[in-house]
Amino acid sequence: MSGVDLAPGVDDRRLLSEDAFRVLRDAVVDGTLEPGEHLHDDELVAWLGVSRTPIRSALDRLRGVGLVELSANRYTRVRDPDGAWLRDSASAVAALHRAAAVGVLPRLDRRSLDDVVSSVAAVRPLVRRASGRPVTGALLCCLGLAVGGLAARSPSEVVASALDVAELRLAHGLLSRRCVVEPGVWDDFAASSVAALAARDADAWGDAVSQLTRRVVATA
């Protein structure tokens, strides 16, 4: 662990807890805190420079998201995703993208539709350069922006909130299990997703996302 400088003099517990949550969340997802690693309050307090209260609040939130496992008086550890957990996370992400598409596609204007198509196409060079190598956080961010082109336009706060959690879980699983996105897999998604957009078919869009996530998860 390396020191993290949180703003000095901040006495708002909710803000401290939010800061601690963001730092710990990012550390889990990027592997700074490794899958299966046991987390000790004293070490986290020293690392983040905050009291135990915001640390425990942040860990409780991470448990709710699914990134941390807590057993009272026994251990607190980073979740080590297994295949079933990863597949469930992928299914949840696909279902939420389908739900977002149902609300967005019927009313989406042509320019916005073209923007989504362009964002999907723009990612291919990145996928090609990463061929055969485990995904990185930077690549997942780019993929998420492309795949999330419809969800980002959804007016539903419920879907958006649920998708944030599901994608966080999926990112943790894909990174920790060193999954791979091959160009052919992305090309198949691009073709099927563009067809779904042209037809304004939310179910077909959901199927395209589902197929993409299943094939990437299968490389774990």
ZAKE-523002 format. One record per atom (N, C-alpha, C): atom name; x, y, z. Coordinates in Angstrom, 1 decimal, always signed. Layout:
! ZAKE-523002
atom/px/py/pz
CA/X/Y/Z
...
//
This chain:
! ZAKE-523002
atom/px/py/pz
N/+0.8/-1.2/+0.0
CA/+0.0/+0.0/+0.0
C/+0.9/+1.2/+0.0
N/+0.4/+2.3/-0.7
CA/+1.1/+3.5/-0.6
C/+0.3/+4.6/+0.0
N/+0.9/+5.6/+0.6
CA/+0.1/+6.6/+1.3
C/-0.8/+7.4/+0.3
N/-2.0/+7.7/+0.9
CA/-3.0/+8.4/+0.1
C/-3.3/+9.7/+0.9
N/-3.2/+10.8/+0.2
CA/-3.3/+12.1/+0.9
C/-4.8/+12.6/+0.8
N/-5.6/+12.4/+1.9
CA/-6.9/+12.9/+1.9
C/-6.9/+14.3/+2.5
N/-7.8/+15.2/+2.1
CA/-7.7/+16.6/+2.4
C/-7.7/+16.8/+3.9
N/-6.7/+17.5/+4.4
CA/-6.6/+17.7/+5.9
C/-7.7/+18.6/+6.4
N/-8.0/+18.4/+7.6
CA/-9.0/+19.3/+8.3
C/-10.4/+19.1/+7.9
N/-10.7/+18.0/+7.2
CA/-12.1/+17.7/+6.8
C/-12.7/+17.0/+8.0
N/-13.8/+17.6/+8.5
CA/-14.4/+16.9/+9.7
C/-15.8/+16.4/+9.4
N/-16.2/+16.4/+8.2
CA/-17.5/+15.9/+7.8
C/-17.3/+14.4/+7.6
N/-17.9/+13.6/+8.5
CA/-17.7/+12.1/+8.5
C/-18.2/+11.5/+7.2
N/-19.3/+12.0/+6.6
CA/-19.8/+11.5/+5.4
C/-18.8/+11.7/+4.2
N/-18.1/+12.8/+4.2
CA/-17.1/+13.1/+3.2
C/-15.9/+12.2/+3.4
N/-15.5/+12.1/+4.6
CA/-14.3/+11.2/+4.9
C/-14.7/+9.8/+4.5
N/-15.9/+9.3/+4.8
CA/-16.3/+8.0/+4.4
C/-16.3/+7.8/+2.9
N/-16.8/+8.8/+2.2
CA/-16.8/+8.8/+0.7
C/-15.4/+8.7/+0.1
N/-14.5/+9.5/+0.7
CA/-13.1/+9.5/+0.2
C/-12.5/+8.1/+0.5
N/-12.7/+7.6/+1.7
CA/-12.2/+6.2/+2.0
C/-12.8/+5.2/+1.0
N/-14.1/+5.3/+0.8
CA/-14.7/+4.3/-0.1
C/-14.1/+4.4/-1.5
N/-13.9/+5.6/-2.0
CA/-13.4/+5.7/-3.4
C/-12.0/+5.1/-3.5
N/-11.2/+5.4/-2.5
CA/-9.8/+5.0/-2.5
C/-9.7/+3.4/-2.4
N/-10.5/+2.9/-1.5
CA/-10.5/+1.4/-1.3
C/-11.1/+0.7/-2.5
N/-12.2/+1.3/-3.0
CA/-12.8/+0.7/-4.2
C/-11.8/+0.6/-5.4
N/-11.2/+1.7/-5.6
CA/-10.2/+1.8/-6.8
C/-9.1/+0.8/-6.5
N/-8.6/+0.7/-5.2
CA/-7.5/-0.2/-4.9
C/-7.9/-1.6/-5.1
N/-9.1/-2.0/-4.8
CA/-9.6/-3.3/-5.0
C/-9.7/-3.6/-6.5
N/-10.3/-2.7/-7.3
CA/-10.5/-3.0/-8.7
C/-9.2/-3.0/-9.5
N/-8.2/-2.1/-9.1
CA/-7.0/-2.1/-9.9
C/-5.9/-3.1/-9.4
N/-6.3/-3.8/-8.3
CA/-5.4/-4.9/-7.8
C/-4.4/-4.4/-6.8
N/-4.4/-3.2/-6.4
CA/-3.5/-2.7/-5.3
C/-3.8/-3.6/-4.1
N/-5.1/-3.8/-3.8
CA/-5.5/-4.7/-2.8
C/-5.9/-6.0/-3.6
N/-5.1/-7.0/-3.4
CA/-5.3/-8.2/-4.2
C/-6.4/-9.1/-3.8
N/-7.0/-9.9/-4.7
CA/-8.1/-10.8/-4.4
C/-7.6/-11.8/-3.3
N/-8.5/-11.9/-2.3
CA/-8.2/-12.8/-1.2
C/-7.4/-12.1/-0.1
N/-6.9/-10.9/-0.3
CA/-6.0/-10.2/+0.7
C/-6.9/-9.8/+1.9
N/-6.3/-10.1/+3.1
CA/-7.0/-9.8/+4.4
C/-6.7/-8.3/+4.7
N/-7.8/-7.6/+5.0
CA/-7.7/-6.2/+5.3
C/-7.8/-5.9/+6.8
N/-6.8/-5.2/+7.3
CA/-6.8/-4.9/+8.8
C/-7.0/-3.4/+9.0
N/-7.9/-3.2/+10.0
CA/-8.3/-1.8/+10.2
C/-7.1/-0.9/+10.5
N/-6.2/-1.3/+11.4
CA/-5.0/-0.5/+11.8
C/-4.2/-0.1/+10.5
N/-4.0/-1.1/+9.6
CA/-3.2/-0.8/+8.4
C/-3.9/+0.2/+7.5
N/-5.2/+0.0/+7.4
CA/-6.0/+0.9/+6.5
C/-6.0/+2.3/+7.1
N/-6.1/+2.4/+8.4
CA/-6.1/+3.7/+9.1
C/-4.8/+4.4/+8.9
N/-3.7/+3.7/+9.0
CA/-2.4/+4.3/+8.7
C/-2.2/+4.7/+7.3
N/-2.7/+3.9/+6.4
CA/-2.6/+4.1/+4.9
C/-3.4/+5.3/+4.5
N/-4.6/+5.4/+4.9
CA/-5.5/+6.5/+4.5
C/-5.4/+7.7/+5.3
N/-4.9/+7.6/+6.5
CA/-4.8/+8.8/+7.4
C/-6.1/+9.3/+7.9
N/-7.1/+8.3/+8.1
CA/-8.4/+8.7/+8.7
C/-8.6/+7.7/+9.9
N/-9.7/+8.0/+10.6
CA/-10.0/+7.2/+11.8
C/-10.7/+5.9/+11.3
N/-10.9/+5.0/+12.3
CA/-11.5/+3.7/+12.0
C/-13.0/+3.8/+11.5
N/-13.7/+4.9/+12.0
CA/-15.1/+5.0/+11.6
C/-15.4/+5.1/+10.1
N/-14.7/+6.0/+9.4
CA/-15.0/+6.0/+8.0
C/-14.4/+4.8/+7.3
N/-13.4/+4.2/+7.8
CA/-12.9/+2.9/+7.2
C/-13.9/+1.8/+7.3
N/-14.5/+1.7/+8.5
CA/-15.6/+0.6/+8.6
C/-16.8/+0.9/+7.7
N/-17.1/+2.2/+7.7
CA/-18.3/+2.6/+6.8
C/-18.0/+2.2/+5.3
N/-16.8/+2.5/+4.9
CA/-16.4/+2.3/+3.5
C/-16.3/+0.8/+3.3
N/-15.8/+0.0/+4.2
CA/-15.8/-1.5/+4.0
C/-17.2/-2.1/+4.0
N/-18.1/-1.5/+4.8
CA/-19.5/-2.0/+4.8
C/-20.1/-1.7/+3.4
N/-19.8/-0.6/+2.8
CA/-20.3/-0.3/+1.5
C/-19.7/-1.2/+0.4
N/-18.4/-1.5/+0.6
CA/-17.8/-2.4/-0.4
C/-18.3/-3.8/-0.2
N/-18.7/-4.2/+1.0
CA/-19.4/-5.5/+1.2
C/-20.7/-5.5/+0.4
N/-21.4/-4.4/+0.5
CA/-22.7/-4.3/-0.1
C/-22.6/-4.4/-1.6
N/-21.5/-3.8/-2.2
CA/-21.3/-3.9/-3.6
C/-20.8/-5.3/-4.0
N/-20.2/-6.0/-3.1
CA/-19.7/-7.3/-3.4
C/-18.2/-7.4/-3.6
N/-17.5/-6.3/-3.3
CA/-16.0/-6.4/-3.6
C/-15.2/-6.8/-2.4
N/-15.9/-6.8/-1.2
CA/-15.2/-7.2/+0.0
C/-16.1/-8.2/+0.8
N/-15.5/-9.2/+1.4
CA/-16.2/-10.2/+2.3
C/-15.9/-9.9/+3.7
N/-16.9/-9.8/+4.6
CA/-16.7/-9.6/+6.0
C/-17.3/-10.8/+6.8
N/-16.6/-11.2/+7.8
CA/-17.1/-12.2/+8.7
C/-16.8/-11.7/+10.1
N/-17.9/-11.4/+10.9
CA/-17.7/-10.7/+12.2
C/-16.7/-11.4/+13.0
N/-15.8/-10.7/+13.5
CA/-14.7/-11.1/+14.5
C/-13.8/-12.2/+13.9
N/-13.8/-12.3/+12.5
CA/-13.0/-13.3/+11.9
C/-12.1/-12.7/+10.9
N/-12.7/-12.1/+9.8
CA/-11.8/-11.5/+8.8
C/-12.6/-10.5/+8.0
N/-11.8/-9.6/+7.3
CA/-12.3/-8.8/+6.3
C/-11.3/-9.0/+5.1
N/-11.8/-9.4/+3.9
CA/-10.9/-9.6/+2.9
C/-11.5/-9.2/+1.5
N/-10.6/-9.0/+0.6
CA/-11.0/-8.7/-0.8
C/-11.6/-9.9/-1.4
N/-12.7/-9.8/-2.1
CA/-13.3/-10.9/-2.7
C/-12.4/-11.4/-3.8
N/-12.3/-12.8/-3.9
CA/-11.6/-13.4/-5.0
C/-12.7/-14.1/-5.9
N/-13.0/-13.4/-7.0
CA/-14.1/-13.8/-7.8
C/-13.9/-15.2/-8.4
N/-14.9/-16.1/-8.2
CA/-14.8/-17.4/-8.9
C/-15.6/-17.3/-10.2
N/-15.7/-18.4/-11.0
CA/-16.3/-18.3/-12.3
C/-17.8/-18.0/-12.2
N/-18.5/-18.6/-11.2
CA/-19.9/-18.4/-11.1
C/-20.2/-17.0/-10.7
N/-19.5/-16.4/-9.8
CA/-19.7/-15.0/-9.5
C/-19.4/-14.1/-10.7
N/-18.4/-14.4/-11.4
CA/-18.1/-13.6/-12.6
C/-19.2/-13.7/-13.7
N/-19.7/-14.9/-13.9
CA/-20.8/-15.1/-14.8
C/-22.1/-14.4/-14.4
N/-22.4/-14.4/-13.1
CA/-23.6/-13.7/-12.6
C/-23.4/-12.2/-12.8
N/-22.2/-11.7/-12.5
CA/-22.0/-10.3/-12.7
C/-22.2/-9.9/-14.2
N/-21.7/-10.7/-15.1
CA/-21.9/-10.4/-16.5
C/-23.3/-10.4/-16.9
N/-24.1/-11.4/-16.4
CA/-25.5/-11.5/-16.7
C/-26.3/-10.3/-16.2
N/-25.9/-9.8/-15.0
CA/-26.6/-8.6/-14.4
C/-26.3/-7.4/-15.3
N/-25.1/-7.2/-15.7
CA/-24.7/-6.1/-16.6
C/-25.5/-6.1/-17.9
N/-25.6/-7.3/-18.5
CA/-26.3/-7.4/-19.8
C/-27.8/-7.1/-19.6
N/-28.4/-7.6/-18.5
CA/-29.8/-7.4/-18.3
C/-30.1/-5.9/-18.1
N/-29.2/-5.2/-17.4
CA/-29.4/-3.8/-17.1
C/-29.2/-2.9/-18.4
N/-28.3/-3.3/-19.2
CA/-28.1/-2.6/-20.5
C/-29.4/-2.9/-21.4
N/-29.9/-4.0/-21.3
CA/-31.2/-4.3/-22.0
C/-32.3/-3.4/-21.5
N/-32.4/-3.3/-20.2
CA/-33.4/-2.4/-19.6
C/-33.3/-1.0/-20.0
N/-32.0/-0.5/-20.0
CA/-31.8/+0.9/-20.4
C/-32.2/+1.1/-21.9
N/-31.9/+0.1/-22.7
CA/-32.2/+0.3/-24.1
C/-33.7/+0.3/-24.4
N/-34.5/-0.4/-23.6
CA/-35.9/-0.4/-23.7
C/-36.4/+1.1/-23.5
N/-35.8/+1.8/-22.6
CA/-36.3/+3.2/-22.3
C/-35.7/+4.2/-23.3
N/-34.6/+3.9/-23.9
CA/-33.9/+4.9/-24.7
C/-34.1/+4.8/-26.2
N/-34.0/+3.6/-26.7
CA/-34.0/+3.4/-28.2
C/-35.2/+4.0/-28.9
N/-36.5/+3.8/-28.4
CA/-37.6/+4.3/-29.1
C/-37.6/+5.9/-29.3
N/-36.9/+6.6/-28.5
CA/-37.0/+8.1/-28.6
C/-35.6/+8.7/-29.0
N/-34.7/+7.8/-29.3
CA/-33.3/+8.3/-29.5
C/-33.3/+9.0/-30.9
N/-32.7/+10.2/-31.0
CA/-32.6/+10.9/-32.3
C/-31.5/+10.3/-33.1
N/-31.5/+10.7/-34.4
CA/-30.6/+10.1/-35.3
C/-29.1/+10.4/-35.0
N/-28.9/+11.6/-34.6
CA/-27.5/+12.1/-34.3
C/-27.0/+11.3/-33.1
N/-27.8/+11.1/-32.1
CA/-27.3/+10.3/-30.9
C/-27.1/+8.9/-31.3
N/-27.9/+8.3/-32.1
CA/-27.8/+7.0/-32.6
C/-26.4/+6.8/-33.3
N/-26.1/+7.8/-34.2
CA/-24.9/+7.7/-34.9
C/-23.7/+7.9/-34.0
N/-23.8/+8.6/-32.9
CA/-22.8/+8.8/-31.9
C/-22.5/+7.5/-31.2
N/-23.5/+6.7/-30.9
CA/-23.3/+5.4/-30.3
C/-22.6/+4.4/-31.2
N/-23.0/+4.4/-32.5
CA/-22.4/+3.6/-33.5
C/-20.9/+4.0/-33.6
N/-20.6/+5.3/-33.7
CA/-19.2/+5.7/-33.8
C/-18.4/+5.3/-32.6
N/-18.9/+5.4/-31.5
CA/-18.1/+5.1/-30.3
C/-17.8/+3.6/-30.2
N/-18.7/+2.7/-30.7
CA/-18.4/+1.3/-30.8
C/-17.3/+1.1/-31.8
N/-17.3/+1.7/-33.0
CA/-16.3/+1.5/-34.0
C/-14.9/+2.1/-33.5
N/-15.0/+3.1/-32.7
CA/-13.7/+3.8/-32.3
C/-12.9/+2.9/-31.4
N/-13.5/+2.0/-30.7
CA/-12.7/+1.2/-29.8
C/-11.9/+0.1/-30.4
N/-12.3/-0.3/-31.7
CA/-11.6/-1.5/-32.3
C/-10.1/-1.4/-32.3
N/-9.5/-0.3/-32.7
CA/-8.0/-0.2/-32.7
C/-7.4/-0.5/-31.3
N/-8.1/-0.1/-30.2
CA/-7.6/-0.4/-28.9
C/-7.7/-1.9/-28.6
N/-8.8/-2.5/-29.0
CA/-8.9/-3.9/-28.8
C/-7.9/-4.7/-29.6
N/-7.6/-4.2/-30.8
CA/-6.7/-4.9/-31.6
C/-5.3/-4.8/-31.0
N/-4.9/-3.7/-30.5
CA/-3.6/-3.5/-29.9
C/-3.4/-4.4/-28.6
N/-4.5/-4.6/-28.0
CA/-4.5/-5.4/-26.7
C/-4.7/-6.9/-27.0
N/-4.8/-7.3/-28.2
CA/-5.1/-8.7/-28.5
C/-4.2/-9.7/-27.8
N/-4.7/-10.7/-27.2
CA/-4.0/-11.7/-26.5
C/-3.5/-11.4/-25.1
N/-3.7/-10.1/-24.7
CA/-3.3/-9.7/-23.4
C/-4.4/-9.5/-22.5
N/-4.2/-9.7/-21.2
CA/-5.3/-9.4/-20.2
C/-5.8/-8.0/-20.3
N/-7.1/-7.8/-20.0
CA/-7.6/-6.4/-20.1
C/-7.0/-5.6/-19.0
N/-7.0/-4.3/-19.3
CA/-6.5/-3.3/-18.3
C/-7.7/-2.4/-17.9
N/-7.5/-1.7/-16.8
CA/-8.5/-0.8/-16.4
C/-8.8/+0.3/-17.4
N/-7.7/+0.7/-18.1
CA/-7.9/+1.8/-19.2
C/-8.8/+1.2/-20.3
N/-8.5/+0.0/-20.7
CA/-9.3/-0.6/-21.8
C/-10.7/-0.8/-21.4
N/-10.9/-1.3/-20.2
CA/-12.3/-1.5/-19.7
C/-13.1/-0.2/-19.7
N/-12.4/+0.9/-19.3
CA/-13.1/+2.2/-19.3
C/-13.5/+2.6/-20.7
N/-12.7/+2.4/-21.7
CA/-13.0/+2.7/-23.1
C/-14.2/+1.8/-23.6
N/-14.1/+0.5/-23.3
CA/-15.1/-0.5/-23.6
C/-16.5/-0.1/-23.0
N/-16.4/+0.3/-21.7
CA/-17.6/+0.7/-21.0
C/-18.3/+1.9/-21.5
N/-17.5/+2.9/-22.0
CA/-18.1/+4.0/-22.6
C/-18.8/+3.7/-23.9
N/-18.2/+2.8/-24.7
CA/-18.8/+2.4/-26.0
C/-20.1/+1.5/-25.7
N/-19.9/+0.5/-24.9
CA/-21.1/-0.4/-24.7
C/-22.2/+0.4/-23.9
N/-21.8/+1.4/-23.1
CA/-22.7/+2.1/-22.3
C/-23.3/+3.3/-23.0
N/-23.2/+3.4/-24.3
CA/-23.7/+4.6/-25.1
C/-25.2/+4.8/-24.9
N/-26.0/+3.7/-24.8
CA/-27.4/+3.9/-24.6
C/-27.7/+4.1/-23.2
N/-27.1/+3.3/-22.3
CA/-27.4/+3.4/-20.9
C/-27.1/+4.8/-20.3
N/-26.0/+5.5/-20.9
CA/-25.7/+6.8/-20.5
C/-26.8/+7.8/-20.8
N/-27.7/+7.5/-21.7
CA/-28.8/+8.4/-22.1
C/-30.1/+8.0/-21.4
N/-30.0/+7.0/-20.5
CA/-31.3/+6.6/-19.9
C/-31.7/+7.6/-18.8
N/-33.0/+7.9/-18.7
CA/-33.5/+8.8/-17.7
C/-33.7/+8.1/-16.4
N/-33.5/+6.8/-16.3
CA/-33.8/+6.0/-15.1
C/-32.6/+6.1/-14.1
N/-32.8/+6.7/-13.0
CA/-31.7/+6.7/-12.0
C/-31.6/+5.4/-11.4
N/-32.6/+4.6/-11.3
CA/-32.6/+3.2/-10.7
C/-31.7/+2.4/-11.6
N/-31.9/+2.4/-12.9
CA/-31.1/+1.6/-13.8
C/-29.6/+2.0/-13.7
N/-29.4/+3.3/-13.7
CA/-28.0/+3.9/-13.7
C/-27.3/+3.5/-12.4
N/-28.0/+3.5/-11.3
CA/-27.3/+3.2/-10.0
C/-27.0/+1.7/-10.0
N/-28.0/+0.9/-10.4
CA/-27.8/-0.6/-10.4
C/-26.6/-1.0/-11.4
N/-26.6/-0.3/-12.5
CA/-25.5/-0.6/-13.5
C/-24.2/-0.2/-13.0
N/-24.1/+0.9/-12.3
CA/-22.8/+1.3/-11.7
C/-22.2/+0.2/-10.8
N/-23.1/-0.4/-10.0
CA/-22.7/-1.5/-9.1
C/-22.3/-2.7/-9.9
N/-23.2/-3.1/-10.8
CA/-22.9/-4.3/-11.6
C/-21.6/-4.2/-12.4
N/-21.4/-3.1/-13.0
CA/-20.2/-2.9/-13.8
C/-18.9/-2.9/-12.9
N/-19.0/-2.4/-11.7
CA/-17.9/-2.4/-10.8
C/-17.5/-3.8/-10.4
N/-18.6/-4.6/-10.2
CA/-18.3/-6.0/-9.9
C/-17.7/-6.7/-11.1
N/-18.2/-6.5/-12.2
CA/-17.7/-7.1/-13.4
C/-16.3/-6.7/-13.7
N/-16.0/-5.4/-13.5
CA/-14.6/-5.0/-13.8
C/-13.6/-5.7/-12.8
N/-14.0/-5.8/-11.5
CA/-13.2/-6.5/-10.6
C/-12.9/-7.9/-11.0
N/-13.9/-8.6/-11.5
CA/-13.8/-10.0/-11.9
C/-12.9/-10.1/-13.1
N/-13.2/-9.2/-14.1
CA/-12.4/-9.3/-15.4
C/-10.9/-9.0/-15.2
N/-10.6/-8.0/-14.3
CA/-9.2/-7.7/-14.1
C/-8.5/-8.7/-13.2
N/-9.2/-9.2/-12.2
CA/-8.5/-10.1/-11.3
C/-8.4/-11.5/-11.9
N/-9.3/-11.9/-12.8
CA/-9.2/-13.2/-13.5
C/-8.4/-13.1/-14.8
N/-7.9/-11.9/-15.1
CA/-7.1/-11.6/-16.3
C/-7.8/-12.1/-17.6
N/-9.0/-11.6/-17.8
CA/-9.8/-12.0/-19.0
C/-9.2/-11.2/-20.2
N/-9.6/-11.7/-21.4
CA/-9.1/-11.1/-22.6
C/-10.3/-10.8/-23.5
N/-10.2/-9.6/-24.2
CA/-11.1/-9.2/-25.2
C/-10.4/-9.3/-26.6
N/-10.8/-10.3/-27.4
CA/-10.1/-10.5/-28.7
C/-10.9/-9.6/-29.7
N/-10.1/-9.2/-30.8
CA/-10.7/-8.4/-31.8
C/-12.0/-9.0/-32.5
N/-11.9/-10.3/-32.7
CA/-13.0/-11.0/-33.3
C/-14.3/-10.9/-32.5
N/-14.1/-11.0/-31.2
CA/-15.2/-10.9/-30.2
C/-15.8/-9.5/-30.3
N/-15.0/-8.5/-30.3
CA/-15.5/-7.1/-30.4
C/-16.1/-6.9/-31.7
N/-15.6/-7.4/-32.8
CA/-16.2/-7.2/-34.1
C/-17.6/-7.8/-34.2
N/-17.7/-9.0/-33.6
CA/-19.1/-9.6/-33.6
C/-20.1/-8.7/-32.8
N/-19.6/-8.2/-31.7
CA/-20.4/-7.3/-30.9
C/-20.8/-6.0/-31.7
N/-19.8/-5.5/-32.4
CA/-20.0/-4.3/-33.2
C/-21.1/-4.5/-34.3
N/-21.0/-5.6/-34.9
CA/-21.9/-6.0/-36.0
C/-23.3/-6.1/-35.5
N/-23.5/-6.9/-34.4
CA/-24.8/-7.2/-33.9
C/-25.4/-6.0/-33.2
N/-24.5/-5.2/-32.5
CA/-25.1/-4.0/-31.9
C/-25.5/-2.9/-32.9
N/-24.8/-2.7/-33.9
CA/-25.1/-1.8/-35.0
C/-26.4/-2.2/-35.6
N/-26.6/-3.5/-35.9
CA/-27.9/-4.0/-36.4
C/-29.0/-3.7/-35.5
N/-28.8/-3.9/-34.2
CA/-29.8/-3.6/-33.2
C/-30.2/-2.2/-33.1
N/-29.2/-1.3/-33.2
CA/-29.5/+0.1/-33.2
C/-30.2/+0.5/-34.5
N/-29.9/+0.0/-35.6
CA/-30.6/+0.4/-36.8
C/-32.0/+0.0/-36.8
N/-32.3/-1.2/-36.1
CA/-33.7/-1.7/-36.0
C/-34.4/-1.1/-34.8
N/-33.7/-0.4/-34.0
CA/-34.2/+0.1/-32.7
C/-34.8/-1.0/-31.9
N/-34.0/-2.1/-31.8
CA/-34.4/-3.3/-31.1
C/-33.7/-3.5/-29.8
N/-34.4/-3.1/-28.7
CA/-33.7/-3.2/-27.4
C/-33.3/-4.6/-27.0
N/-34.2/-5.6/-27.4
CA/-33.8/-7.0/-27.0
C/-32.6/-7.4/-27.8
N/-32.5/-7.0/-29.0
CA/-31.3/-7.4/-29.8
C/-30.0/-6.7/-29.2
N/-30.2/-5.5/-28.8
CA/-29.0/-4.8/-28.1
C/-28.6/-5.5/-26.9
N/-29.6/-5.9/-26.1
CA/-29.3/-6.7/-24.9
C/-28.6/-8.0/-25.2
N/-29.1/-8.7/-26.2
CA/-28.5/-9.9/-26.6
C/-27.0/-9.7/-27.1
N/-26.7/-8.6/-27.7
CA/-25.4/-8.3/-28.2
C/-24.5/-8.1/-27.0
N/-24.9/-7.4/-26.0
CA/-24.1/-7.1/-24.8
C/-23.9/-8.4/-24.0
N/-25.0/-9.2/-24.0
CA/-24.9/-10.5/-23.2
C/-23.9/-11.4/-23.9
N/-23.9/-11.5/-25.2
CA/-23.0/-12.4/-25.9
C/-21.5/-11.9/-25.7
N/-21.3/-10.6/-25.8
CA/-20.0/-10.0/-25.5
C/-19.5/-10.4/-24.2
N/-20.3/-10.1/-23.1
CA/-19.8/-10.3/-21.8
C/-19.6/-11.8/-21.5
N/-20.4/-12.7/-22.1
CA/-20.3/-14.1/-21.9
C/-18.9/-14.6/-22.5
N/-18.6/-14.1/-23.7
CA/-17.4/-14.6/-24.4
C/-16.2/-14.1/-23.7
N/-16.2/-12.9/-23.2
CA/-15.1/-12.3/-22.5
C/-14.9/-13.1/-21.1
N/-15.9/-13.3/-20.4
CA/-15.9/-14.0/-19.1
C/-15.3/-15.4/-19.3
N/-15.7/-16.0/-20.5
CA/-15.2/-17.4/-20.7
C/-13.7/-17.5/-20.9
N/-13.0/-16.4/-21.0
CA/-11.5/-16.5/-21.1
C/-10.9/-16.5/-19.7
N/-11.7/-16.4/-18.7
CA/-11.1/-16.4/-17.3
C/-10.3/-17.7/-17.0
//
